[in-house]
Amino acid sequence: MAAPRTDLPVRGRLRALDNVQGGVCSVRYLADWAYRAAMTNSNRYLQKRPMPTTWEQLLLVADSDFVSFILLRLGGVLGSTAIWLPAHSVEKYLKAWLLKNDPEFVPKNAGHNLKMLWDQARIEFPNDELFKEALFDAFIQELNMGNNAIELRYSYGIDSKDPIFTRMYTRVACRLRESILGRSEYLTRGPFGIAEGAFGGSTHFLENPEIETRRIVCAGVDRLLSWPGGAEDDFARL
């Protein structure tokens, strides 16, 4: 059997392979070919590139976690480690904020205790509106989980009380994003200040994503922030 041409883009290779096999594209052959191609690289399945830890990079991956959680929440998927994404993203948001303020701050040495990171940010930014709401303090305290962090990471017997959990997390994440970027950039950067790169895009075989992540997530966030919540609800400013 002739090998597929490697001088074509992925879609062209698949068409060429389809022609070679008389219109029947073998899934097994494709898998074998992909495996052999991967074997030629030292990193077969993951690509690692050297890069510094910057506040911009931390903000991007925090936004990516946020987008991932909202997608899972909209799909009703909150089991497994989905519930870990909010805590992980809040940690990255806080570290991005602290690093932007102090280039000497070393994120990897700061640990994973959300309450400690939150308190450190409060010391650095005592006048920020984020720290004027007791609801936010209570949310961070509970999300930190203390000695139960492992249970949160692996979702051992922990369920989120929705919709209030997702609403509060969305509110905190958007406020953190605004504090990091500043009000002006938050409004001009994109919907809810979310980095465009956090919505994903085409990659290799998955050239055309099957869902419109940006549209779905932004519509979901808009609903979450505008959901009536009585006296505690001031989402309109976001």
C-alpha positions in Angstrom: 0.0 0.0 0.0 1.3 3.4 -1.0 2.2 5.8 1.9 0.3 9.1 2.1 2.1 12.1 0.8 3.7 14.2 3.5 4.1 17.3 1.4 0.4 18.2 1.6 -1.5 19.8 4.4 -3.5 17.3 6.6 -6.7 17.6 4.6 -4.8 17.0 1.3 -3.0 14.0 2.8 -6.4 12.5 3.7 -7.7 13.1 0.2 -4.6 11.5 -1.3 -4.9 8.5 1.0 -8.5 8.2 0.0 -7.6 8.1 -3.7 -4.9 5.5 -3.0 -7.4 3.1 -1.3 -10.1 3.5 -4.0 -12.4 5.6 -1.9 -12.1 3.7 1.4 -10.0 5.4 4.0 -8.7 2.9 6.5 -8.9 4.1 10.1 -6.4 1.5 11.2 -4.0 2.6 8.5 -4.4 6.3 9.5 -3.7 5.3 13.2 -0.6 3.4 12.2 0.6 6.2 10.0 0.0 8.8 12.8 1.9 6.6 15.3 4.9 6.2 13.0 5.0 9.9 12.4 4.9 10.6 16.1 7.7 8.1 16.7 10.0 10.3 14.7 9.8 13.0 17.3 11.4 12.9 20.7 8.2 14.2 22.2 5.6 11.9 20.8 2.4 13.2 22.1 3.1 16.5 23.9 4.9 19.5 22.6 7.0 21.4 25.2 8.6 24.7 24.5 10.8 26.8 26.8 9.0 29.9 27.9 9.2 32.2 30.9 6.4 32.5 33.4 4.8 35.9 32.8 1.7 37.4 34.2 0.2 37.4 30.7 0.8 33.7 30.3 -0.8 33.0 33.8 -3.8 35.1 32.8 -4.2 33.2 29.5 -4.2 29.8 31.2 -6.5 31.0 33.9 -8.9 32.3 31.2 -8.6 28.9 29.5 -9.6 27.1 32.7 -12.5 29.5 33.1 -13.7 28.8 29.6 -13.3 25.1 30.1 -15.4 25.1 33.3 -18.2 27.2 31.8 -18.4 24.8 28.8 -18.6 21.8 31.2 -21.1 23.6 33.4 -23.3 24.4 30.4 -23.1 20.7 29.4 -24.1 19.6 32.9 -20.7 17.9 33.4 -19.6 18.7 37.0 -18.3 15.3 38.0 -14.7 14.1 37.9 -12.2 16.9 38.2 -14.3 19.6 36.6 -15.0 21.1 40.0 -11.2 21.6 40.4 -11.0 24.1 37.5 -12.4 27.1 39.4 -9.9 26.7 42.2 -7.0 26.2 39.8 -8.0 29.3 37.7 -8.4 31.5 40.8 -4.9 30.5 41.8 -3.6 31.5 38.4 -5.5 34.8 38.4 -4.1 35.7 41.8 -0.6 34.8 40.8 -0.9 36.8 37.5 -2.1 39.8 39.5 0.8 39.6 42.0 3.4 39.0 39.3 2.2 41.9 37.3 2.5 44.1 40.3 5.9 42.7 41.4 8.3 41.2 38.8 10.3 39.7 41.7 7.3 37.6 42.7 7.9 33.9 41.9 4.7 32.0 41.3 6.0 28.5 41.7 7.3 29.4 45.1 4.0 30.9 46.2 2.3 27.6 46.9 -1.3 26.7 46.2 -3.1 28.0 49.3 -5.8 30.3 47.8 -6.5 32.0 51.1 -2.8 33.0 51.5 -2.6 34.2 47.9 -5.9 36.1 48.4 -4.6 37.7 51.6 -1.3 38.6 49.9 -3.2 40.3 47.1 -5.3 42.2 49.7 -2.1 43.6 51.2 -0.8 44.6 47.8 -4.1 46.1 46.6 -6.0 47.2 49.8 -8.3 49.6 48.0 -9.4 47.2 45.3 -13.2 46.7 45.2 -12.7 43.0 45.1 -11.8 43.0 48.8 -14.8 45.0 49.9 -17.3 42.2 49.6 -17.6 39.6 52.4 -19.2 37.2 49.9 -16.0 37.1 47.9 -13.9 36.4 51.1 -16.3 33.6 52.1 -16.1 32.1 48.6 -12.3 32.0 48.5 -12.2 30.6 52.0 -14.5 27.7 51.0 -12.8 27.2 47.7 -9.5 26.9 49.4 -10.8 23.8 51.1 -7.9 23.7 53.6 -7.1 20.1 54.5 -9.7 18.9 51.9 -7.8 20.2 48.9 -7.1 16.7 47.7 -10.8 15.8 47.8 -11.5 18.9 45.8 -8.9 18.0 43.2 -10.2 14.5 42.8 -13.9 15.3 43.5 -14.2 12.8 46.3 -17.7 13.3 47.7 -17.8 17.0 46.8 -20.6 18.4 44.8 -21.1 22.1 43.8 -24.4 23.7 44.8 -25.5 25.1 41.5 -26.4 27.5 40.2 -25.0 29.6 43.1 -21.5 28.1 42.9 -21.1 28.8 39.2 -22.6 32.2 39.5 -20.3 33.2 42.3 -17.2 31.7 40.6 -18.1 33.6 37.4 -18.4 36.8 39.3 -15.1 36.4 41.2 -13.2 35.4 38.0 -14.5 38.4 36.0 -13.7 40.7 38.9 -10.2 39.3 39.2 -9.7 39.7 35.4 -10.8 43.3 35.6 -8.5 44.0 38.5 -5.5 42.5 36.7 -6.2 44.3 33.4 -7.7 47.5 34.6 -11.2 48.7 33.6 -10.2 50.1 30.2 -8.4 47.0 28.9 -11.0 44.7 30.4 -13.7 46.4 28.3 -11.6 46.5 25.1 -9.8 43.1 25.3 -12.8 41.0 24.4 -16.1 39.8 25.9 -15.8 39.9 29.7 -12.0 40.6 29.3 -11.4 36.9 28.3 -8.3 36.4 26.1 -9.2 35.4 22.6 -6.7 32.5 22.8 -8.7 30.9 25.6 -11.5 30.1 23.2 -9.3 27.6 21.3 -9.0 27.1 17.5 -8.2 24.7 14.8 -5.4 22.2 15.4 -4.1 19.6 12.9 -6.7 16.9 12.4 -9.4 18.8 14.3 -9.3 21.6 11.7 -12.9 22.7 12.3 -14.1 22.7 15.9 -17.6 21.2 16.2 -18.8 23.8 18.7 -18.6 27.5 18.6 -16.8 27.9 21.9 -16.7 31.7 22.0 -20.4 32.2 21.3 -21.5 29.5 23.7 -19.3 30.5 26.6 -20.0 34.3 26.2 -23.8 33.6 26.1 -23.5 31.5 29.2 -21.4 34.0 31.1 -23.9 36.8 30.1 -26.8 34.7 31.5 -24.8 33.9 34.7 -24.0 37.6 35.3 -27.5 38.8 34.6 -29.3 36.2 36.6 -31.4 38.0 39.3 -30.0 37.5 42.7 -31.5 40.1 45.0 -29.3 42.4 47.1 -26.1 40.5 46.3 -26.5 41.0 42.6 -24.5 43.8 41.0 -23.4 41.9 37.9 -24.5 44.7 35.6 -21.1 46.6 36.0 -19.3 43.6 34.5 
